[in-house]
Amino acid sequence: MSPAERDDGSGTGALDRVAAVLGAFDATHRELTLAALVSRSGMPRSTTHRTAAKMIELGWLDKPRDRYRIGNRLFELSGLAPVRHELREAVLPFLQDLHTATKTTVQLGVLDGTQVLVVEKITGHRPMPMLSQVGGTIPVHCSGLGRAILAYSDVATVEAVLAAGLVPRTPRTLTTREAVLRELAAIPDRGWAVDREEGNIGVSCVAAPVFGPLGDVVAALSVTGPTAMVRPDRIGPAVRLAAAAASRAYSTRR
């Protein structure tokens, strides 16, 4: 019997089963058949079906036709999380201004282990489907958002990212410890981080950190778009100013 199937009487087993079901979904698996849910959760079919049925009753899952998806109740609850409610609300006006000025995609992200969680994204009339959606994650080491955060993080955080592996996303991805550290060291002087087609060929990103009331980095915002449009020497100062204004707004709300 797997840990997800056991219950010690405290409800831990049930929570493990719920976690296994929720963990089966991600940005590329937004809707799952029962067979796919069984495969991705690693639980027996009967256990998966029973757990999913209860989650549907609670509004945590939805099942139009023959596929499961995350339910509206979880979406409602996610809006109460500080990262969505406080940070997003404080930074959103500056993201909107930045999008108006640059006419390309802007994003807000926070560190989530060795990934960046995309908290907000504005695309306007120029969608970029290759980018992660809100709620999705991107690698820290090869993203502008990740580097903008990492450049102001403690040594332990940087080391954790380096130790996790510098997997190449494109031929341009920096994949050595020395190259990544050199890039991080250059960020504080200029005030912004750059991703030069390291996540997606033809797409570049300029990002700057957002700080909290204690001066610690809490997030980063970015402009991402076709390399020909996203020129760091032109976009960088605007991104840095937007991040600085967002930092002041967020610190005031705390």
N, C-alpha and C positions, 0 to 999 in steps of 0.2 A: 504493500500500500504506500502510495507516495505521500509526502508531507501535505500536499494540497487536499488529500482525501481524509487524512486523520483529523480528529477533533478531540482535544483534551478536556472537553467539558466547558471551556471558557469561550468557545466560539472561534478559536484561532483557526481551526480547520476550515470553517465556513468562510472566514476572511481570506484565507489562502486561496480557496477556490474562486472567490470573487476576483481576487488579484490576478489569478491565472487567466480568467476570462478577459478582464480588462487589458491585461498585458498582451493579449493576442492581437489587439488592434494597434495600428500605427498609421503614419501618413500614407503609406502605400497599400494598406489593408483596412480600408474604412468600412467595408461591408463584407461579411463572411457567411458562407453557408455553414450548416452544422458540421459537416465533414471538415471544413477548413478550420473551424473553431476548435474542434477536437484535436486536430493535428497541431495547431499553433499553441494551444493551451497545455498540451501534454497530459490531459486527463482522459479517463474512459468516456465513451460516448454517453452512457447513462448519467454519469456524474455531470458532464458538461451540459447535457440537455436539462437536467433538473436545476442546476445552478442558474443557467440562462433564463429558464422559465420564471424563477423567483425574481431575478433582476428585472425582467420585463414588468412584473407586477409592481415593483418599486419605482419604475420609470428610469432605471439605470441603463436599460437596454431597450431597443425598439426592434420590431421585426416586421417590416412591410414585406409581404409575399414570403419568399423563402430565405431571406438573408437577414442576419443580425447586424445591428449598428448601435453606436453609443446613443443613449436616450437623452431626451431634453432635460431631464432632472439633473443629470451630471453637468450639462452645459450651464444650467442655472446656478448650480453650486460653484462651478469654476469661477464664475464672476465675482464670488465673494472672497477669493484668495487675494491676499495683499498684492501679489505681483500683477494681478489683473486689475483689481479695483483701485489701489492707490497709485502704483507706478504708472500703469497705463493711462489713467485719467490725468495725471500730472504732465505726462510727456506728450500725449496725443496732439494738443494744439501745435506743438513745435514740429511734430512729424508732418502735420498738415501743411504748415508754412513751408517746410523743406520740400515737400512734394510739389507744392505750387511753384516754388522757385526753380526746381530742377526738372520737373516734368517727367520724372522716372520713379521707379519703385523705392519706397523707404520702408525700413523695418526697425523694430525694437526687439532686442533679445536679452536674455539673462543667462547666466551660467547654470548649467544643470549637469554636474559631474564633469565629464570630458566632452560634453556637447553644449551647444547653445540652443536654448528653447526660444522659439519665435513667439513673442507675446502679442505683437501687433504688426500689421503690414498694410500699406496703402499702395495699390497698383494703378488706380485710375483707368485710363483707356489704353494703357500699354502693359497688358498682362505678361508675366514671365513664368510660364508653367513649370520651368525647370527648377524654380526656387521652392523652398519648403513653405508650406502654408502655416497659418497661425496654429500653434499647438504642435507643430513639427520641430524637428531638431536638425542641426547641422554641426559638423565637426568643428571643434574650437581651433585646431592648429592651422587650418587652411581657409579660415573665413575672416573677413574684416571685423565682424562683430566679435568673434572669439578673441582675436588678437587685441582689439581695443580694450577688452576686459582683462585679458591675461597680462597685458603690459603693466597694469596697476594692481595685480593680485600678489598674494604672498608667495614665497618660494615653494611652499608645500603644494599649492594649487598648480603652479607652473610645472613642477616635477611630476605631479600626477598625470597631467596632460601628456607630457613627453614620454612617460613610462607606458602610457596606454597604446603607444604606437602612432607613427606619423604616416598613415596610409595615404598613398597618392590618389587623388580624385581625377587629376588630369596630368599631362606631362609637365605642367608648370608648377605643380604643388611642391612646396619646400618639404623635403623628407628627411633632413638631417637635423640633429639637435642644435648644431652650431648655426645653421642657417636660420632656424626659427628664433633662437635666442638673439641673434644679430638683428633680426627684423623687429623683435619686441623692444630691444634697446633703443631703436630709432624712433619709436612712437611718441614718447613723452616730449621730445624736443620739438617735433612738428605739430603734435596735438591730434593726430589722426592715424588710423591704421589703414593699410591697403591690401586688398586681395586682387592680384593681377591674374585673372583667369585660372585660379587654383582650384576652384570648386566646379566651374563650368567654363568650357572654352567659349570665348567670345563675350564673356560676362565678367565685369570687374566691379569692385565694391570699395567704398571709402567709408570708414566708421570712426566714431569717437565715443569716449566713455561718458557715462552718466554717473554722478557721484551722489551719495546720500549725505545726511546731515553731519555725520561723523567724519566725512572726507573719504570714506571707503567706496570703492567702485561697486555699483549695484546692477549696472546694465550697460548697454551700448546701443546707439542708434546708427543707422547707415543709409547710404544711397547706393543702390545696386542697379546696374543696367548694362547695355551694350558698351563694350570697351571704348568705342569711338566717342561715346557721349560722356562717360564717367572718367574725366581726366582729373587726377588727384590735385594738380596745381590749381585748378579752377573750382572743383567741388569741395576740396578739403577745408578751406576757411569757412565755408557756409555750414558744413557738417559740424565743425568744431564749435562755432557760435551757437548752433541749435542745441548741441549737447550741453554747453555751458548754461544756456538759458533753462533747459529742461532740468538740469541739476539744481539750480536755484529754486525752481518751482516745486520740485519733489521734496527738497529739504525743508521748504516752508510748510508743506502739508503734513510733515511727520510730527 
